[in-house]
Amino acid sequence: MSYTINQLWDSRTVPEHDNVFVQFEYVDNSTTNTRDLQIKVQAPFYDDPNINDTVPKGSMDKLWEYEVVEVFLLGSDEKYLEIEFSPKEQYLLLQLQGYRNVIKSPLYIDNYSAKIDGKTWSGTYVIPFEYLPPNVAKFNAYAIHGTDDARQYLALFPTPFGKFKEPDFHRLDYFQKFEL
């Protein structure tokens, strides 16, 4: 399944060159005999705010303060997984239950790769089956870049224009059906 993030968090559209593409596919894991979830991202590269090249690749706390693409997967009992990707191969995985209630953090993986190519970046991320919430049924995806007043918050399934004063990606009521 492929999706295009082409709106701001409050339903305003963005120029086509700001669109972010997210693709989902189950992949077989012969080691665990499960089907893991592969997520591919293609997005414009802004490098704003910049993550210094000396910052190690891998899990990074507060990654949402930088340029990221985020995917939230919602299962039963309001359990959900927050997945964040950066263009420079930092990531953050959080398991939550209920509004913003983190129950496990951080989670680690060893199979995220990203590549910057001029003004775009792409990444491939494989989420182990055991990290997924039970009975994944809904999701949302987001992209963030920029600083201060130029900070942009894009959403695949945004909130209605004028309903809220600021973005909040944990509004589970706005998640939509997820089916592979």
N, C-alpha and C positions, 0 to 999 in steps of 0.2 A: 504494500500500500504506500502510495506517495502523496504528500501534502505540500501545499505552498502557504507559507506564512506571508501574508500581503496586507496586513492591517496593523494599526497600532492597538494597544491594549483596550482602547475605548472606541473601537470600530472605525476610526478614520483610516482611509487608505494611505498607502505609502507608494512612492514611485516604483516602477517595475524593477529598476536596478537595485532596490533595497530588498527584494524578495528573498526569502530563505526557503530552501527545499529540504524536507525531511522524508526519509523512506524507511519503512519497517519491513523486516523479513525474519521468519523463524529459520534458524540454522541448527542442524543436528550436531550434538556434542557426543562423540563416540566415547569419550572418557567417562561421562556421567550418565550416558544413555538418556539424555534429556534434549529438549529443543530450547536453545537459548534464543534470545531476541537480539538481532542485529539491527542497529540504527545507523543510517548514513545521513550525513548532513552536508549541504553545500550552501555557502553563504558569502555575502560580500565581506571583505577583510578591511576593517577600519583601523585596527591597532590602537583603539581608543576606548577606554584607557589602556595604556600599554602595560603588558606584563613583561617585566625585564627578562631578557634572554638568559640571565643567570638563575632565574627561578626554576627549580627542578620540575621535570615532567612528573605527572602522577597526581595523586589526590592533593587538593588544595582547599583549605578552609576559606569561606567567604568568597568563593569564586564569582558569585553573582555581582560582585562589585566591579567586575571587569567585563570585557566583551565575551559573551557566551551565547550558546543556544541551549535551551532547557527543554526537557520532556518530562511530563508528569504522567504516571500510569496509576490509575485508580482501580482498586479491587473491592472485594467485599469488606464489610465492617469499617468502611472509610479508611482502609489501609492503602497507602500509596507510596510510590517510589519517585523521588525527585532525582533527575539525572541532569548534570550540567557538563557541557563540553566547551573547551576553549580552543582557539585556533593553534595554540602553542603546546597542545597535548597535556594540559592540566584538566582535571575532571573533579567532580564532586558527586557522590551518591549518598542520599539520605533516605532511610525508611521512616515513614510517618504513619500515625494513626490519629485521625481527627485533625481539625484545623491547626496547622503549624506545630503539631505535637510530635517532635522527633523521638523515635523509639530506638533507632540504631544509626550511629554515625561515627566516623566515616566508614564506608564500605570500600573495599579495594578490588581492583581488577588489574589484569596485566595485558589487556588486549585492546587498547585504544590507540589509534594512530590518526594523526592529522597532518595536512600538508597545505602550506600557503603557496599560492601561485599568483603573484602579482596582486590584483585587487580582489581576489576571491580565496576562499579556503574550503577545504573539504575534510571530513573526518568520518571514520568508521569505528563503531563502538559495539562490543558484544556484551550484553547483559546476561550474566549467568541465570539460569532458570530459578535457582534458589533465592535470588534477590527479588524476583517479581512478586508482587502482592497476589494473594489467592484470588482467582476468578477475575482477572483483569477485564473490565467491561467499558471503562471510559478513560479518556486521556485529554491532554492539552499540550501544546508546544509553544515555546516563546523564544524570542531573541532580544538581546540587550546589547547596546553599544552607546558610546558617547559619554560626555561628562557634563555635570552641572545642568544648565538650562538646555543644553543640546543632547541630553540623555534621551535615548529612544527605547521604548518598550513595545515590542511587537508581540502579537498573540494570534495563534491559529483560530481559536474560538474566543473572540474578545467579549468584553462587557458592553452593554448599550452606552452610546454616547451620552454623557451628562449624568449618568446614574451614580458614578463614584468620582471622588476628587483625585484619587491616585491609584496606580496599578497595584494589584495584589494577586499574584499568580496562584495563591492557595484558595481561591474561590471555587470550590469543588462543584458548585451548582452550574458553572459554565462549561464544565468538561463535557465532551460529546462521546458518542458510542465509538468504541475501539473494537474492531473485528479484523482478524487476519484470516 
